[in-house]
Amino acid sequence: MSNIILTKRIGNTSFKVRVRFSENATETMEEKFMRVISNYPLANGEACDIINVSQMSRSA
């Protein structure tokens, strides 16, 4: 099992994410993220969708 740690700073908050994945996985990371995001319940009934343009105003 592989292990990757990603760190991203947005404003004054730093996010540190440990990603663990199997070498035998059948879905891509993008597919996995989309599945998790799509299945996460949202407040006020908002819908999930794919954003096709970058939402970052600056690099971290």
Predicted model as a PDB file, atoms N, CA, C, CB and O in Angstrom, pLDDT in the B-factor column:
MODEL        1                                                                  
ATOM      1  N   MET A   1       0.845  -1.174   0.000  1.00 62.00           N  
ATOM      2  CA  MET A   1       0.000   0.000   0.000  1.00 62.00           C  
ATOM      3  C   MET A   1       0.888   1.234   0.000  1.00 62.00           C  
ATOM      4  CB  MET A   1      -0.960   0.000   1.216  1.00 62.00           C  
ATOM      5  O   MET A   1       1.806   1.341   0.813  1.00 62.00           O  
ATOM      6  N   SER A   2       0.619   2.167  -0.909  1.00 71.00           N  
ATOM      7  CA  SER A   2       1.412   3.394  -1.010  1.00 71.00           C  
ATOM      8  C   SER A   2       0.844   4.473  -0.108  1.00 71.00           C  
ATOM      9  CB  SER A   2       1.461   3.890  -2.460  1.00 71.00           C  
ATOM     10  O   SER A   2      -0.348   4.483   0.199  1.00 71.00           O  
ATOM     11  N   ASN A   3       1.712   5.383   0.314  1.00 79.00           N  
ATOM     12  CA  ASN A   3       1.360   6.454   1.229  1.00 79.00           C  
ATOM     13  C   ASN A   3       1.886   7.770   0.684  1.00 79.00           C  
ATOM     14  CB  ASN A   3       1.919   6.182   2.642  1.00 79.00           C  
ATOM     15  O   ASN A   3       3.074   7.875   0.377  1.00 79.00           O  
ATOM     16  N   ILE A   4       1.022   8.785   0.555  1.00 84.00           N  
ATOM     17  CA  ILE A   4       1.425  10.107   0.091  1.00 84.00           C  
ATOM     18  C   ILE A   4       0.834  11.132   1.047  1.00 84.00           C  
ATOM     19  CB  ILE A   4       0.960  10.369  -1.384  1.00 84.00           C  
ATOM     20  O   ILE A   4      -0.318  10.996   1.458  1.00 84.00           O  
ATOM     21  N   ILE A   5       1.604  12.156   1.408  1.00 87.00           N  
ATOM     22  CA  ILE A   5       1.089  13.232   2.248  1.00 87.00           C  
ATOM     23  C   ILE A   5       1.093  14.513   1.424  1.00 87.00           C  
ATOM     24  CB  ILE A   5       1.940  13.396   3.558  1.00 87.00           C  
ATOM     25  O   ILE A   5       2.131  14.927   0.908  1.00 87.00           O  
ATOM     26  N   LEU A   6      -0.075  15.135   1.304  1.00 86.00           N  
ATOM     27  CA  LEU A   6      -0.238  16.378   0.554  1.00 86.00           C  
ATOM     28  C   LEU A   6      -0.520  17.500   1.540  1.00 86.00           C  
ATOM     29  CB  LEU A   6      -1.381  16.260  -0.502  1.00 86.00           C  
ATOM     30  O   LEU A   6      -1.300  17.328   2.477  1.00 86.00           O  
ATOM     31  N   THR A   7       0.113  18.654   1.330  1.00 90.00           N  
ATOM     32  CA  THR A   7      -0.137  19.822   2.167  1.00 90.00           C  
ATOM     33  C   THR A   7      -0.538  20.982   1.270  1.00 90.00           C  
ATOM     34  CB  THR A   7       1.113  20.183   3.024  1.00 90.00           C  
ATOM     35  O   THR A   7       0.122  21.261   0.269  1.00 90.00           O  
ATOM     36  N   LYS A   8      -1.622  21.655   1.634  1.00 87.00           N  
ATOM     37  CA  LYS A   8      -2.118  22.797   0.855  1.00 87.00           C  
ATOM     38  C   LYS A   8      -2.521  23.896   1.818  1.00 87.00           C  
ATOM     39  CB  LYS A   8      -3.321  22.389  -0.058  1.00 87.00           C  
ATOM     40  O   LYS A   8      -3.267  23.653   2.767  1.00 87.00           O  
ATOM     41  N   ARG A   9      -2.035  25.096   1.581  1.00 88.00           N  
ATOM     42  CA  ARG A   9      -2.398  26.239   2.412  1.00 88.00           C  
ATOM     43  C   ARG A   9      -3.405  27.087   1.651  1.00 88.00           C  
ATOM     44  CB  ARG A   9      -1.142  27.079   2.805  1.00 88.00           C  
ATOM     45  O   ARG A   9      -3.154  27.506   0.521  1.00 88.00           O  
ATOM     46  N   ILE A  10      -4.544  27.335   2.280  1.00 84.00           N  
ATOM     47  CA  ILE A  10      -5.577  28.196   1.707  1.00 84.00           C  
ATOM     48  C   ILE A  10      -5.865  29.267   2.743  1.00 84.00           C  
ATOM     49  CB  ILE A  10      -6.884  27.386   1.322  1.00 84.00           C  
ATOM     50  O   ILE A  10      -6.402  28.982   3.813  1.00 84.00           O  
ATOM     51  N   GLY A  11      -5.504  30.503   2.416  1.00 85.00           N  
ATOM     52  CA  GLY A  11      -5.642  31.593   3.378  1.00 85.00           C  
ATOM     53  C   GLY A  11      -4.729  31.340   4.564  1.00 85.00           C  
ATOM     54  O   GLY A  11      -3.533  31.104   4.391  1.00 85.00           O  
ATOM     55  N   ASN A  12      -5.282  31.386   5.761  1.00 87.00           N  
ATOM     56  CA  ASN A  12      -4.499  31.154   6.974  1.00 87.00           C  
ATOM     57  C   ASN A  12      -4.601  29.718   7.472  1.00 87.00           C  
ATOM     58  CB  ASN A  12      -4.947  32.097   8.063  1.00 87.00           C  
ATOM     59  O   ASN A  12      -4.129  29.403   8.564  1.00 87.00           O  
ATOM     60  N   THR A  13      -5.212  28.853   6.679  1.00 88.00           N  
ATOM     61  CA  THR A  13      -5.413  27.466   7.089  1.00 88.00           C  
ATOM     62  C   THR A  13      -4.555  26.539   6.249  1.00 88.00           C  
ATOM     63  CB  THR A  13      -6.892  27.073   6.975  1.00 88.00           C  
ATOM     64  O   THR A  13      -4.554  26.631   5.021  1.00 88.00           O  
ATOM     65  N   SER A  14      -3.830  25.650   6.900  1.00 89.00           N  
ATOM     66  CA  SER A  14      -3.047  24.624   6.199  1.00 89.00           C  
ATOM     67  C   SER A  14      -3.780  23.296   6.312  1.00 89.00           C  
ATOM     68  CB  SER A  14      -1.595  24.511   6.784  1.00 89.00           C  
ATOM     69  O   SER A  14      -4.186  22.889   7.400  1.00 89.00           O  
ATOM     70  N   PHE A  15      -3.945  22.633   5.188  1.00 88.00           N  
ATOM     71  CA  PHE A  15      -4.594  21.331   5.143  1.00 88.00           C  
ATOM     72  C   PHE A  15      -3.537  20.281   4.857  1.00 88.00           C  
ATOM     73  CB  PHE A  15      -5.725  21.295   4.074  1.00 88.00           C  
ATOM     74  O   PHE A  15      -2.770  20.415   3.904  1.00 88.00           O  
ATOM     75  N   LYS A  16      -3.491  19.252   5.663  1.00 90.00           N  
ATOM     76  CA  LYS A  16      -2.543  18.163   5.485  1.00 90.00           C  
ATOM     77  C   LYS A  16      -3.364  16.892   5.306  1.00 90.00           C  
ATOM     78  CB  LYS A  16      -1.542  18.048   6.706  1.00 90.00           C  
ATOM     79  O   LYS A  16      -4.145  16.518   6.182  1.00 90.00           O  
ATOM     80  N   VAL A  17      -3.184  16.233   4.171  1.00 86.00           N  
ATOM     81  CA  VAL A  17      -3.982  15.060   3.842  1.00 86.00           C  
ATOM     82  C   VAL A  17      -3.057  13.884   3.577  1.00 86.00           C  
ATOM     83  CB  VAL A  17      -4.891  15.330   2.621  1.00 86.00           C  
ATOM     84  O   VAL A  17      -2.135  13.975   2.766  1.00 86.00           O  
ATOM     85  N   ARG A  18      -3.309  12.789   4.263  1.00 85.00           N  
ATOM     86  CA  ARG A  18      -2.555  11.559   4.011  1.00 85.00           C  
ATOM     87  C   ARG A  18      -3.398  10.704   3.069  1.00 85.00           C  
ATOM     88  CB  ARG A  18      -2.220  10.784   5.357  1.00 85.00           C  
ATOM     89  O   ARG A  18      -4.545  10.375   3.369  1.00 85.00           O  
ATOM     90  N   VAL A  19      -2.816  10.351   1.930  1.00 79.00           N  
ATOM     91  CA  VAL A  19      -3.502   9.542   0.939  1.00 79.00           C  
ATOM     92  C   VAL A  19      -2.864   8.162   0.938  1.00 79.00           C  
ATOM     93  CB  VAL A  19      -3.439  10.198  -0.476  1.00 79.00           C  
ATOM     94  O   VAL A  19      -1.652   8.018   0.778  1.00 79.00           O  
ATOM     95  N   ARG A  20      -3.696   7.162   1.117  1.00 81.00           N  
ATOM     96  CA  ARG A  20      -3.225   5.776   1.080  1.00 81.00           C  
ATOM     97  C   ARG A  20      -4.014   5.068  -0.010  1.00 81.00           C  
ATOM     98  CB  ARG A  20      -3.398   5.054   2.480  1.00 81.00           C  
ATOM     99  O   ARG A  20      -5.239   5.184  -0.066  1.00 81.00           O  
ATOM    100  N   PHE A  21      -3.337   4.354  -0.858  1.00 75.00           N  
ATOM    101  CA  PHE A  21      -4.045   3.648  -1.917  1.00 75.00           C  
ATOM    102  C   PHE A  21      -3.371   2.330  -2.225  1.00 75.00           C  
ATOM    103  CB  PHE A  21      -4.125   4.504  -3.174  1.00 75.00           C  
ATOM    104  O   PHE A  21      -2.174   2.149  -2.003  1.00 75.00           O  
ATOM    105  N   SER A  22      -4.167   1.421  -2.739  1.00 81.00           N  
ATOM    106  CA  SER A  22      -3.692   0.090  -3.079  1.00 81.00           C  
ATOM    107  C   SER A  22      -3.137   0.095  -4.501  1.00 81.00           C  
ATOM    108  CB  SER A  22      -4.826  -0.953  -2.935  1.00 81.00           C  
ATOM    109  O   SER A  22      -3.682   0.761  -5.381  1.00 81.00           O  
ATOM    110  N   GLU A  23      -2.079  -0.632  -4.720  1.00 82.00           N  
ATOM    111  CA  GLU A  23      -1.515  -0.778  -6.062  1.00 82.00           C  
ATOM    112  C   GLU A  23      -2.473  -1.555  -6.971  1.00 82.00           C  
ATOM    113  CB  GLU A  23      -0.147  -1.489  -5.996  1.00 82.00           C  
ATOM    114  O   GLU A  23      -2.339  -1.516  -8.194  1.00 82.00           O  
ATOM    115  N   ASN A  24      -3.441  -2.263  -6.368  1.00 87.00           N  
ATOM    116  CA  ASN A  24      -4.392  -3.073  -7.133  1.00 87.00           C  
ATOM    117  C   ASN A  24      -5.750  -2.396  -7.281  1.00 87.00           C  
ATOM    118  CB  ASN A  24      -4.570  -4.421  -6.471  1.00 87.00           C  
ATOM    119  O   ASN A  24      -6.730  -3.068  -7.604  1.00 87.00           O  
ATOM    120  N   ALA A  25      -5.838  -1.094  -7.057  1.00 84.00           N  
ATOM    121  CA  ALA A  25      -7.108  -0.370  -7.122  1.00 84.00           C  
ATOM    122  C   ALA A  25      -7.708  -0.456  -8.519  1.00 84.00           C  
ATOM    123  CB  ALA A  25      -6.913   1.098  -6.720  1.00 84.00           C  
ATOM    124  O   ALA A  25      -6.992  -0.517  -9.519  1.00 84.00           O  
ATOM    125  N   THR A  26      -9.036  -0.459  -8.567  1.00 90.00           N  
ATOM    126  CA  THR A  26      -9.730  -0.566  -9.864  1.00 90.00           C  
ATOM    127  C   THR A  26     -10.284   0.773 -10.331  1.00 90.00           C  
ATOM    128  CB  THR A  26     -10.866  -1.580  -9.773  1.00 90.00           C  
ATOM    129  O   THR A  26     -10.769   0.871 -11.458  1.00 90.00           O  
ATOM    130  N   GLU A  27     -10.226   1.818  -9.485  1.00 88.00           N  
ATOM    131  CA  GLU A  27     -10.692   3.138  -9.906  1.00 88.00           C  
ATOM    132  C   GLU A  27      -9.553   4.144  -9.755  1.00 88.00           C  
ATOM    133  CB  GLU A  27     -11.934   3.582  -9.077  1.00 88.00           C  
ATOM    134  O   GLU A  27      -8.665   3.970  -8.920  1.00 88.00           O  
ATOM    135  N   THR A  28      -9.590   5.205 -10.577  1.00 85.00           N  
ATOM    136  CA  THR A  28      -8.564   6.237 -10.500  1.00 85.00           C  
ATOM    137  C   THR A  28      -8.808   7.109  -9.277  1.00 85.00           C  
ATOM    138  CB  THR A  28      -8.546   7.094 -11.786  1.00 85.00           C  
ATOM    139  O   THR A  28      -9.883   7.048  -8.680  1.00 85.00           O  
ATOM    140  N   MET A  29      -7.828   7.918  -8.896  1.00 78.00           N  
ATOM    141  CA  MET A  29      -8.008   8.836  -7.775  1.00 78.00           C  
ATOM    142  C   MET A  29      -9.132   9.827  -8.075  1.00 78.00           C  
ATOM    143  CB  MET A  29      -6.695   9.588  -7.472  1.00 78.00           C  
ATOM    144  O   MET A  29      -9.919  10.161  -7.190  1.00 78.00           O  
ATOM    145  N   GLU A  30      -9.207  10.297  -9.321  1.00 83.00           N  
ATOM    146  CA  GLU A  30     -10.279  11.225  -9.692  1.00 83.00           C  
ATOM    147  C   GLU A  30     -11.644  10.574  -9.501  1.00 83.00           C  
ATOM    148  CB  GLU A  30     -10.113  11.689 -11.152  1.00 83.00           C  
ATOM    149  O   GLU A  30     -12.558  11.197  -8.961  1.00 83.00           O  
ATOM    150  N   GLU A  31     -11.786   9.326  -9.939  1.00 88.00           N  
ATOM    151  CA  GLU A  31     -13.051   8.606  -9.770  1.00 88.00           C  
ATOM    152  C   GLU A  31     -13.384   8.432  -8.290  1.00 88.00           C  
ATOM    153  CB  GLU A  31     -12.985   7.234 -10.463  1.00 88.00           C  
ATOM    154  O   GLU A  31     -14.537   8.577  -7.883  1.00 88.00           O  
ATOM    155  N   LYS A  32     -12.374   8.121  -7.499  1.00 83.00           N  
ATOM    156  CA  LYS A  32     -12.582   7.932  -6.059  1.00 83.00           C  
ATOM    157  C   LYS A  32     -13.022   9.243  -5.410  1.00 83.00           C  
ATOM    158  CB  LYS A  32     -11.291   7.407  -5.384  1.00 83.00           C  
ATOM    159  O   LYS A  32     -13.983   9.257  -4.641  1.00 83.00           O  
ATOM    160  N   PHE A  33     -12.325  10.350  -5.712  1.00 79.00           N  
ATOM    161  CA  PHE A  33     -12.704  11.643  -5.149  1.00 79.00           C  
ATOM    162  C   PHE A  33     -14.128  12.014  -5.541  1.00 79.00           C  
ATOM    163  CB  PHE A  33     -11.732  12.731  -5.608  1.00 79.00           C  
ATOM    164  O   PHE A  33     -14.910  12.458  -4.701  1.00 79.00           O  
ATOM    165  N   MET A  34     -14.468  11.833  -6.819  1.00 81.00           N  
ATOM    166  CA  MET A  34     -15.807  12.174  -7.291  1.00 81.00           C  
ATOM    167  C   MET A  34     -16.861  11.310  -6.586  1.00 81.00           C  
ATOM    168  CB  MET A  34     -15.900  11.995  -8.822  1.00 81.00           C  
ATOM    169  O   MET A  34     -17.932  11.810  -6.242  1.00 81.00           O  
ATOM    170  N   ARG A  35     -16.573  10.024  -6.368  1.00 83.00           N  
ATOM    171  CA  ARG A  35     -17.514   9.136  -5.681  1.00 83.00           C  
ATOM    172  C   ARG A  35     -17.723   9.605  -4.242  1.00 83.00           C  
ATOM    173  CB  ARG A  35     -17.004   7.673  -5.704  1.00 83.00           C  
ATOM    174  O   ARG A  35     -18.857   9.674  -3.768  1.00 83.00           O  
ATOM    175  N   VAL A  36     -16.632   9.925  -3.549  1.00 80.00           N  
ATOM    176  CA  VAL A  36     -16.740  10.370  -2.158  1.00 80.00           C  
ATOM    177  C   VAL A  36     -17.476  11.704  -2.082  1.00 80.00           C  
ATOM    178  CB  VAL A  36     -15.342  10.494  -1.514  1.00 80.00           C  
ATOM    179  O   VAL A  36     -18.379  11.863  -1.261  1.00 80.00           O  
ATOM    180  N   ILE A  37     -17.106  12.656  -2.921  1.00 76.00           N  
ATOM    181  CA  ILE A  37     -17.745  13.974  -2.906  1.00 76.00           C  
ATOM    182  C   ILE A  37     -19.218  13.867  -3.271  1.00 76.00           C  
ATOM    183  CB  ILE A  37     -17.034  14.930  -3.871  1.00 76.00           C  
ATOM    184  O   ILE A  37     -20.062  14.505  -2.641  1.00 76.00           O  
ATOM    185  N   SER A  38     -19.530  13.071  -4.278  1.00 77.00           N  
ATOM    186  CA  SER A  38     -20.918  12.933  -4.727  1.00 77.00           C  
ATOM    187  C   SER A  38     -21.799  12.282  -3.677  1.00 77.00           C  
ATOM    188  CB  SER A  38     -20.976  12.127  -6.006  1.00 77.00           C  
ATOM    189  O   SER A  38     -22.993  12.574  -3.611  1.00 77.00           O  
ATOM    190  N   ASN A  39     -21.236  11.403  -2.851  1.00 77.00           N  
ATOM    191  CA  ASN A  39     -22.025  10.698  -1.845  1.00 77.00           C  
ATOM    192  C   ASN A  39     -22.073  11.408  -0.496  1.00 77.00           C  
ATOM    193  CB  ASN A  39     -21.478   9.321  -1.657  1.00 77.00           C  
ATOM    194  O   ASN A  39     -22.781  10.967   0.409  1.00 77.00           O  
ATOM    195  N   TYR A  40     -21.327  12.505  -0.350  1.00 74.00           N  
ATOM    196  CA  TYR A  40     -21.305  13.233   0.915  1.00 74.00           C  
ATOM    197  C   TYR A  40     -22.561  14.096   1.012  1.00 74.00           C  
ATOM    198  CB  TYR A  40     -20.018  14.107   1.038  1.00 74.00           C  
ATOM    199  O   TYR A  40     -22.814  14.897   0.111  1.00 74.00           O  
ATOM    200  N   PRO A  41     -23.352  13.960   2.072  1.00 66.00           N  
ATOM    201  CA  PRO A  41     -24.595  14.756   2.168  1.00 66.00           C  
ATOM    202  C   PRO A  41     -24.285  16.238   2.360  1.00 66.00           C  
ATOM    203  CB  PRO A  41     -25.475  14.251   3.338  1.00 66.00           C  
ATOM    204  O   PRO A  41     -23.444  16.614   3.177  1.00 66.00           O  
ATOM    205  N   LEU A  42     -24.969  17.054   1.602  1.00 66.00           N  
ATOM    206  CA  LEU A  42     -24.762  18.498   1.676  1.00 66.00           C  
ATOM    207  C   LEU A  42     -25.906  19.168   2.426  1.00 66.00           C  
ATOM    208  CB  LEU A  42     -24.628  19.097   0.268  1.00 66.00           C  
ATOM    209  O   LEU A  42     -27.041  18.690   2.399  1.00 66.00           O  
ATOM    210  N   ALA A  43     -25.603  20.273   3.093  1.00 64.00           N  
ATOM    211  CA  ALA A  43     -26.632  21.053   3.777  1.00 64.00           C  
ATOM    212  C   ALA A  43     -27.474  21.792   2.736  1.00 64.00           C  
ATOM    213  CB  ALA A  43     -25.995  22.055   4.788  1.00 64.00           C  
ATOM    214  O   ALA A  43     -26.968  22.138   1.669  1.00 64.00           O  
ATOM    215  N   ASN A  44     -28.708  22.029   3.025  1.00 65.00           N  
ATOM    216  CA  ASN A  44     -29.625  22.814   2.188  1.00 65.00           C  
ATOM    217  C   ASN A  44     -29.873  22.211   0.813  1.00 65.00           C  
ATOM    218  CB  ASN A  44     -29.090  24.200   2.021  1.00 65.00           C  
ATOM    219  O   ASN A  44     -30.357  22.911  -0.076  1.00 65.00           O  
ATOM    220  N   GLY A  45     -29.558  20.940   0.608  1.00 67.00           N  
ATOM    221  CA  GLY A  45     -29.892  20.270  -0.639  1.00 67.00           C  
ATOM    222  C   GLY A  45     -29.084  20.705  -1.855  1.00 67.00           C  
ATOM    223  O   GLY A  45     -29.543  20.513  -2.981  1.00 67.00           O  
ATOM    224  N   GLU A  46     -27.892  21.288  -1.672  1.00 66.00           N  
ATOM    225  CA  GLU A  46     -27.080  21.679  -2.812  1.00 66.00           C  
ATOM    226  C   GLU A  46     -26.679  20.449  -3.624  1.00 66.00           C  
ATOM    227  CB  GLU A  46     -25.832  22.448  -2.347  1.00 66.00           C  
ATOM    228  O   GLU A  46     -26.633  19.338  -3.095  1.00 66.00           O  
ATOM    229  N   ALA A  47     -26.393  20.646  -4.891  1.00 67.00           N  
ATOM    230  CA  ALA A  47     -25.979  19.552  -5.763  1.00 67.00           C  
ATOM    231  C   ALA A  47     -24.485  19.638  -6.021  1.00 67.00           C  
ATOM    232  CB  ALA A  47     -26.760  19.581  -7.092  1.00 67.00           C  
ATOM    233  O   ALA A  47     -23.904  20.723  -5.983  1.00 67.00           O  
ATOM    234  N   CYS A  48     -23.859  18.492  -6.285  1.00 62.00           N  
ATOM    235  CA  CYS A  48     -22.445  18.442  -6.642  1.00 62.00           C  
ATOM    236  C   CYS A  48     -22.315  18.508  -8.149  1.00 62.00           C  
ATOM    237  CB  CYS A  48     -21.769  17.163  -6.089  1.00 62.00           C  
ATOM    238  O   CYS A  48     -23.201  18.053  -8.872  1.00 62.00           O  
ATOM    239  N   ASP A  49     -21.218  19.070  -8.628  1.00 66.00           N  
ATOM    240  CA  ASP A  49     -20.958  19.131 -10.053  1.00 66.00           C  
ATOM    241  C   ASP A  49     -19.453  19.286 -10.256  1.00 66.00           C  
ATOM    242  CB  ASP A  49     -21.745  20.298 -10.723  1.00 66.00           C  
ATOM    243  O   ASP A  49     -18.717  19.518  -9.297  1.00 66.00           O  
ATOM    244  N   ILE A  50     -19.007  19.162 -11.475  1.00 65.00           N  
ATOM    245  CA  ILE A  50     -17.598  19.307 -11.814  1.00 65.00           C  
ATOM    246  C   ILE A  50     -17.346  20.746 -12.241  1.00 65.00           C  
ATOM    247  CB  ILE A  50     -17.182  18.310 -12.935  1.00 65.00           C  
ATOM    248  O   ILE A  50     -18.069  21.283 -13.080  1.00 65.00           O  
ATOM    249  N   ILE A  51     -16.319  21.372 -11.663  1.00 64.00           N  
ATOM    250  CA  ILE A  51     -15.927  22.726 -12.034  1.00 64.00           C  
ATOM    251  C   ILE A  51     -14.839  22.609 -13.096  1.00 64.00           C  
ATOM    252  CB  ILE A  51     -15.429  23.552 -10.785  1.00 64.00           C  
ATOM    253  O   ILE A  51     -13.810  21.975 -12.865  1.00 64.00           O  
ATOM    254  N   ASN A  52     -15.060  23.211 -14.245  1.00 67.00           N  
ATOM    255  CA  ASN A  52     -14.130  23.075 -15.356  1.00 67.00           C  
ATOM    256  C   ASN A  52     -13.068  24.167 -15.407  1.00 67.00           C  
ATOM    257  CB  ASN A  52     -14.886  23.067 -16.633  1.00 67.00           C  
ATOM    258  O   ASN A  52     -12.138  24.075 -16.209  1.00 67.00           O  
ATOM    259  N   VAL A  53     -13.183  25.190 -14.577  1.00 62.00           N  
ATOM    260  CA  VAL A  53     -12.179  26.259 -14.558  1.00 62.00           C  
ATOM    261  C   VAL A  53     -11.519  26.287 -13.191  1.00 62.00           C  
ATOM    262  CB  VAL A  53     -12.816  27.645 -14.893  1.00 62.00           C  
ATOM    263  O   VAL A  53     -12.143  25.937 -12.189  1.00 62.00           O  
ATOM    264  N   SER A  54     -10.271  26.698 -13.147  1.00 60.00           N  
ATOM    265  CA  SER A  54      -9.548  26.773 -11.898  1.00 60.00           C  
ATOM    266  C   SER A  54     -10.180  27.780 -10.965  1.00 60.00           C  
ATOM    267  CB  SER A  54      -8.103  27.122 -12.144  1.00 60.00           C  
ATOM    268  O   SER A  54     -10.522  28.887 -11.381  1.00 60.00           O  
ATOM    269  N   GLN A  55     -10.338  27.404  -9.696  1.00 57.00           N  
ATOM    270  CA  GLN A  55     -10.920  28.284  -8.699  1.00 57.00           C  
ATOM    271  C   GLN A  55      -9.850  28.903  -7.800  1.00 57.00           C  
ATOM    272  CB  GLN A  55     -11.931  27.523  -7.859  1.00 57.00           C  
ATOM    273  O   GLN A  55     -10.174  29.658  -6.883  1.00 57.00           O  
ATOM    274  N   MET A  56      -8.590  28.593  -8.052  1.00 57.00           N  
ATOM    275  CA  MET A  56      -7.510  29.121  -7.223  1.00 57.00           C  
ATOM    276  C   MET A  56      -7.070  30.480  -7.753  1.00 57.00           C  
ATOM    277  CB  MET A  56      -6.315  28.140  -7.185  1.00 57.00           C  
ATOM    278  O   MET A  56      -6.809  30.630  -8.947  1.00 57.00           O  
ATOM    279  N   SER A  57      -6.989  31.454  -6.882  1.00 57.00           N  
ATOM    280  CA  SER A  57      -6.554  32.780  -7.288  1.00 57.00           C  
ATOM    281  C   SER A  57      -5.046  32.941  -7.204  1.00 57.00           C  
ATOM    282  CB  SER A  57      -7.225  33.825  -6.440  1.00 57.00           C  
ATOM    283  O   SER A  57      -4.473  33.854  -7.798  1.00 57.00           O  
ATOM    284  N   ARG A  58      -4.400  32.034  -6.451  1.00 56.00           N  
ATOM    285  CA  ARG A  58      -2.941  32.080  -6.327  1.00 56.00           C  
ATOM    286  C   ARG A  58      -2.439  30.699  -5.933  1.00 56.00           C  
ATOM    287  CB  ARG A  58      -2.493  33.151  -5.283  1.00 56.00           C  
ATOM    288  O   ARG A  58      -3.193  29.890  -5.393  1.00 56.00           O  
ATOM    289  N   SER A  59      -1.202  30.439  -6.197  1.00 55.00           N  
ATOM    290  CA  SER A  59      -0.641  29.153  -5.783  1.00 55.00           C  
ATOM    291  C   SER A  59      -0.247  29.226  -4.320  1.00 55.00           C  
ATOM    292  CB  SER A  59       0.579  28.766  -6.659  1.00 55.00           C  
ATOM    293  O   SER A  59       0.073  30.290  -3.791  1.00 55.00           O  
ATOM    294  N   ALA A  60      -0.280  28.068  -3.683  1.00 50.00           N  
ATOM    295  CA  ALA A  60       0.048  28.040  -2.244  1.00 50.00           C  
ATOM    296  C   ALA A  60       1.495  27.724  -2.020  1.00 50.00           C  
ATOM    297  CB  ALA A  60      -0.809  27.025  -1.512  1.00 50.00           C  
ATOM    298  O   ALA A  60       1.943  27.661  -0.875  1.00 50.00           O  
TER     299      ALA A  60                                                      
ENDMDL                                                                          
END                                                                             
